[in-house]
Amino acid sequence: MTPCKIFLVDDHALFRSGLRGLLDRREEYAVVGEAGDGAEFLSMLPTIDADVVFMDISMPRMGGAEATERALEMRPGLRVVTLSMFGDENYYARMVEAGACGFLLKDSDIGEVTAAIEAVMNGENYFSPAVQSSLAGSMRSAATRSSDADALSGREIEILVGVCRGLSNQEIADELFISKRTVDKHRANILEKTGCKNTASLVIYAIRRRLVDLE
């Protein structure tokens, strides 16, 4: 089996060393390089072959959003997984716009790291439960809807916002005074209309189309 090639971008060498140590213990992964900021990463990108990039948000010289945007212009097939801390929620929309497809808190365990790698390598998006929980507190429904969302009904948008807030179908049903079965049906319709595969994809869809705002 060819190992998944991973590149680490973070301005804390100790953190990079710790994450590399966890990944190097597994034969299915190969860490092919490290960089201390976005500018250094971009300078190395033409000479490296990577599948997944773990990208810090806030770094000197060039942060994660700009580095992600430029990297994907150079290598559209890269999968960028954002590394964040509690309190970074205001940066998430920018990382989504830049093209990040996964989000992990820096204190995630190896199980979440491998889950994120597996998801993005399968063409899916990934939000760790802890990230979505921290994100939910800063989300609100957007006042102005994007024209891209015209295919969704008003009720579907309400349910999508609930999904982004991390609510279960039953909790959404209770808030909207409708049955869980109705929410189940609407959620299935939303997945079909948006082409999303999972909750993480729905969150990214909603942020990208400004159906939710990050306060």
C-alpha positions as CSV (number, residue, x, y, z in Angstrom):
1,M,0.0,0.0,0.0
2,T,1.3,3.4,-1.0
3,P,1.4,5.7,2.1
4,C,-0.6,8.9,2.2
5,K,2.0,11.8,1.9
6,I,1.5,14.5,4.4
7,F,3.1,18.0,4.8
8,L,3.0,19.9,8.1
9,V,2.7,23.7,8.2
10,D,2.9,25.3,11.7
11,D,5.1,27.9,13.3
12,H,5.6,25.9,16.5
13,A,8.4,23.3,15.9
14,L,7.4,21.4,19.0
15,F,3.9,20.9,17.8
16,R,5.1,19.8,14.4
17,S,7.5,17.3,16.0
18,G,4.7,15.9,18.1
19,L,2.3,15.5,15.2
20,R,5.0,14.0,13.0
21,G,5.9,11.5,15.7
22,L,2.3,10.3,15.9
23,L,2.0,10.0,12.1
24,D,5.4,8.3,11.6
25,R,4.3,5.4,13.8
26,R,1.8,4.4,11.2
27,E,3.0,2.8,8.0
28,E,0.0,4.1,6.1
29,Y,1.3,7.7,6.4
30,A,4.6,9.4,5.3
31,V,5.4,12.9,6.4
32,V,7.2,14.4,3.4
33,G,8.1,17.8,4.8
34,E,7.5,20.6,7.3
35,A,7.4,24.4,7.1
36,G,7.2,27.1,9.8
37,D,4.9,29.5,7.9
38,G,2.9,29.8,4.7
39,A,5.7,31.5,2.7
40,E,8.2,28.8,3.5
41,F,5.6,26.1,2.6
42,L,4.9,27.7,-0.8
43,S,8.6,28.0,-1.6
44,M,8.9,24.2,-1.0
45,L,5.7,23.2,-2.7
46,P,7.1,22.9,-6.3
47,T,9.6,20.3,-5.1
48,I,7.4,18.1,-2.9
49,D,4.7,15.5,-3.6
50,A,2.0,15.7,-0.9
51,D,-1.6,14.5,-0.7
52,V,-2.7,16.2,2.6
53,V,-1.4,19.4,4.2
54,F,-2.1,20.2,7.8
55,M,-2.2,24.0,7.9
56,D,-2.1,26.3,10.9
57,I,-4.3,29.4,10.7
58,S,-2.2,32.1,12.3
59,M,1.5,32.2,11.4
60,P,4.2,34.9,10.8
61,R,4.9,36.2,7.3
62,M,2.0,34.4,5.7
63,G,-1.0,32.9,7.5
64,G,-2.9,29.7,6.6
65,A,-5.7,31.3,4.5
66,E,-3.4,33.0,2.0
67,A,-1.1,30.0,1.9
68,T,-4.0,27.6,1.3
69,E,-5.4,29.8,-1.5
70,R,-2.0,30.1,-3.3
71,A,-1.2,26.4,-2.8
72,L,-4.4,25.3,-4.3
73,E,-3.8,27.5,-7.3
74,M,-0.5,25.7,-7.8
75,R,-1.8,22.2,-6.8
76,P,-5.6,22.0,-7.1
77,G,-5.6,18.4,-5.9
78,L,-4.2,19.1,-2.5
79,R,-6.4,18.5,0.5
80,V,-5.8,21.1,3.2
81,V,-6.8,20.3,6.8
82,T,-6.9,23.4,9.1
83,L,-5.3,23.2,12.5
84,S,-6.9,25.6,14.9
85,M,-7.3,26.5,18.6
86,F,-10.4,27.5,20.5
87,G,-11.0,31.1,19.7
88,D,-10.0,30.8,16.0
89,E,-13.6,30.6,14.8
90,N,-13.5,34.1,13.1
91,Y,-10.9,32.7,10.7
92,Y,-12.9,29.6,9.6
93,A,-14.9,31.4,6.9
94,R,-11.7,32.7,5.4
95,M,-10.2,29.2,5.5
96,V,-13.3,27.7,3.8
97,E,-13.2,30.4,1.1
98,A,-9.5,29.6,0.6
99,G,-10.4,26.0,0.0
100,A,-9.7,24.1,3.2
101,C,-11.7,20.9,3.4
102,G,-11.0,19.8,7.0
103,F,-10.8,21.3,10.4
104,L,-9.1,20.0,13.6
105,L,-8.4,21.5,17.0
106,K,-4.7,21.3,17.9
107,D,-5.4,19.1,20.9
108,S,-7.2,16.4,18.8
109,D,-6.1,12.8,19.4
110,I,-4.6,10.6,16.8
111,G,-8.0,9.0,16.2
112,E,-9.4,12.3,15.0
113,V,-6.3,13.1,12.9
114,T,-6.6,9.8,11.1
115,A,-10.4,10.3,10.6
116,A,-9.7,13.7,9.0
117,I,-7.1,12.2,6.7
118,E,-9.4,9.3,5.7
119,A,-12.3,11.7,5.0
120,V,-10.4,14.2,2.9
121,M,-8.7,11.5,0.9
122,N,-12.1,10.1,0.1
123,G,-13.2,13.5,-1.3
124,E,-15.2,14.4,1.8
125,N,-15.0,17.3,4.2
126,Y,-14.2,16.9,7.9
127,F,-15.0,19.0,11.0
128,S,-14.0,17.4,14.3
129,P,-16.9,17.3,16.8
130,A,-15.0,19.7,19.1
131,V,-14.5,22.2,16.2
132,Q,-18.2,22.1,15.3
133,S,-19.1,22.6,19.0
134,S,-16.9,25.7,19.3
135,L,-18.1,27.0,15.9
136,A,-21.8,26.6,16.8
137,G,-21.6,29.2,19.6
138,S,-20.5,31.8,17.1
139,M,-22.9,31.0,14.3
140,R,-26.1,32.8,13.4
141,S,-28.4,32.8,10.4
142,A,-27.3,35.3,7.8
143,A,-29.6,38.3,7.2
144,T,-29.0,38.3,3.4
145,R,-29.2,35.0,1.5
146,S,-26.9,34.2,-1.3
147,S,-28.5,33.6,-4.7
148,D,-26.8,30.2,-4.8
149,A,-29.2,29.1,-2.1
150,D,-32.4,29.8,-4.1
151,A,-32.8,26.1,-4.6
152,L,-33.4,25.7,-0.8
153,S,-36.7,26.6,0.7
154,G,-37.0,28.8,3.8
155,R,-37.7,25.8,6.0
156,E,-34.7,23.9,4.5
157,I,-32.4,26.9,5.3
158,E,-33.7,26.9,8.9
159,I,-32.9,23.2,9.2
160,L,-29.5,23.7,7.6
161,V,-28.6,26.4,10.1
162,G,-29.6,24.0,12.9
163,V,-27.3,21.4,11.4
164,C,-24.5,23.9,11.4
165,R,-25.1,24.7,15.0
166,G,-24.6,21.0,15.8
167,L,-28.2,20.2,16.7
168,S,-29.6,16.8,16.3
169,N,-32.6,16.2,14.1
170,Q,-34.8,15.9,17.2
171,E,-33.5,19.1,18.6
172,I,-34.1,20.9,15.4
173,A,-37.6,19.5,15.3
174,D,-38.3,20.7,18.9
175,E,-37.0,24.2,18.0
176,L,-39.2,24.5,14.9
177,F,-42.2,22.8,16.4
178,I,-42.3,20.1,13.7
179,S,-41.8,16.3,13.8
180,K,-38.5,14.7,13.6
181,R,-39.7,12.7,10.6
182,T,-40.2,16.0,8.8
183,V,-36.7,17.2,9.7
184,D,-35.3,13.8,8.5
185,K,-37.1,14.3,5.1
186,H,-35.9,18.0,4.8
187,R,-32.4,17.0,5.7
188,A,-32.3,14.3,3.0
189,N,-33.6,16.8,0.5
190,I,-30.9,19.3,1.5
191,L,-28.2,16.7,1.0
192,E,-29.6,15.9,-2.5
193,K,-29.9,19.5,-3.5
194,T,-26.5,20.6,-2.3
195,G,-24.6,17.5,-3.3
196,C,-23.1,17.3,0.2
197,K,-22.2,13.9,1.7
198,N,-22.1,14.7,5.4
199,T,-22.6,17.3,8.1
200,A,-19.1,18.7,7.6
201,S,-19.8,19.3,3.9
202,L,-23.1,21.0,4.9
203,V,-21.3,23.4,7.3
204,I,-18.8,24.3,4.6
205,Y,-21.6,24.8,2.0
206,A,-23.5,27.1,4.4
207,I,-20.4,29.2,5.3
208,R,-19.3,29.5,1.7
209,R,-22.7,30.6,0.5
210,R,-23.1,32.9,3.5
211,L,-26.2,31.1,4.8
212,V,-24.7,31.4,8.2
213,D,-22.5,34.2,9.6
214,L,-19.6,33.8,12.0
215,E,-19.9,36.6,14.7
